[in-house]
Amino acid sequence: MIAVGGLVGAGSSYLLNAYQRVAGEAIFEIGRRLKHVKENDLAHGEFGKWVEESVGMTHKHANKFMRIASELEEGNYASVSNLGVAALYEIATLPPEQREAEHVTSKGEIKTPDEMTVKELRELKRQLKETEKQAEAERKERERLEQA
């Protein structure tokens, strides 16, 4: 058995799961606090410099945290804290109606976004975008035929 911090087995699993929950909750809290500072504590245009110098985080990364906190309900996603920032950001940038829907992955598996890997989420977003483009092309073709 592998010992983690002197603990073996069930104790290690319990601690690791607890830390994962804390990490998931922290993602939302960081996003909320960054958003608060940006909206209430700094003049317009100062946030990027402040977050890089004071927090040590890139502006792009800070925007991801804020988007997660703004777009997702913590109650639905904090319990799946093993997702991490990248997956939560991909979910946050999905259309709201697609965030809890079941989708078929490229491997033929049926999953909801919170069950997908980052790679699967990015594939899903590409599929949704392609479907949207096809629907738009069909709409334009119908309009063209109706005008003819």
N, C-alpha and C positions, 0 to 999 in steps of 0.2 A: 504494500500500500504506500501511497505517496502522502507524506505529512505536509501540511500547510500550517506554518506558525505553531508547530507542536501538536496540532490537532489532526486526527485521522478519521476518515469515513464520514459518518452522519454529521458530526460537529463541523467539519470542514464545509460540507454541502450547505448547511444552515447558514454559516457565516458568509459564504460566497453568494448565496441567494439574497441574503440581507444587503450585502454591498451592491448587488445588481439593482435591487429596488431603490436604494439610496441614489445610485447613479442615474437611474431613470427619472426620479423625482428632481434631481439636480438639473437635468437638462431643461425642464420646464421652468424651474425657479431662476436659472441663469437667464433664460430668454425673457421672462417677465421683468427681472431687475434691469437688464440691458434696455429693454423697451421703456421702462420708467425713466431711467437716466436720460435716454435720448429725447423723450418727449417733455420732460419736466425740469431737468437740471442743467442742460447745456443750450447754448445759443445755436441757432441754425448753422450747420456746416462744421461744428466742432466735434461731433461724435466720432468720426473716423479717426481723427488724431488722438482723441482721448482714449478710445478703446484700445488702440495699438500701443500707446505709451503707458497708460495706467493699468490696463488689464493684461496686456501682452497677448492680445488676440487680434487676428486680422479682422478688418471691417467685414469682409465676406463671410467669415465664420460667425461673427456676431449677428449678421443678418439672418443666417440659418437658424441660430438659436431663437431669435425673435420671431421668425416665421413659424417655427414649431410651436412656440407658446401662443401665438396669435391664431393659428389655423386649427390646431388640434385641441380637443378637450382632454385635459390631463387624466381624468378618470378613465378614459378609454384606452390610453396608451402607456400610462406610467406603470401599469401592471405588467407590461411586456417590455421591461426596461432593458432586456438584452438586445433590443433593436439598435440602440445607439443613435448618435446624431445623424449619420448619413442616411440610415433607413427612415428615421422619423422625418427628416427633411424631404425625402422622396415622397413619403406619404402626404406630408403637408402640402406639397405642390401638385398633388393629384386633384382632379375636380372633386368637390365635396361628395357628390353622389357616388363616386367610385371608391371612396376610402374604406368602406366596410362591405362592399360587394364582393362576391366570389368571382374569380377570374381563372382562366386556364393558362398555365405556364407553357413555355416552349417544350417542356418535357411531358405535357399532357396532364399535369397535376392540377387539381382544383384547390386554390388557396385564396384567402383574403389577404389584403396588403400587409397586415401585421404578421402574417406567417411567411412572407416572402423575403428572400435575400435582397440586398441592394441591387444586384445584377438583375434579378427577376423584376424588381420594381421599375428599373430603368427600361427593361424590355416592355413592360406593361405600358409605361408612358409613351414609348415609341408606337406601340400598337394603337393606343387610344388616339394619338396624333394622326396616324395614318388613316384610321377609321373616320376621323373628323374631316380630313382632307378629301376622302372619297365621297363622303356625304355632301360636302360643299360642292365638289365637282358635279355630282348628280343633280343637286339643286340648280346650279347654273345651267346645266344642259336642259333641264325641264323648262326653265325660264326662257332659254333660247328657242326651244321648240314651240312654246306657247306664243311667243312673239312672231314666229314665222308664219 
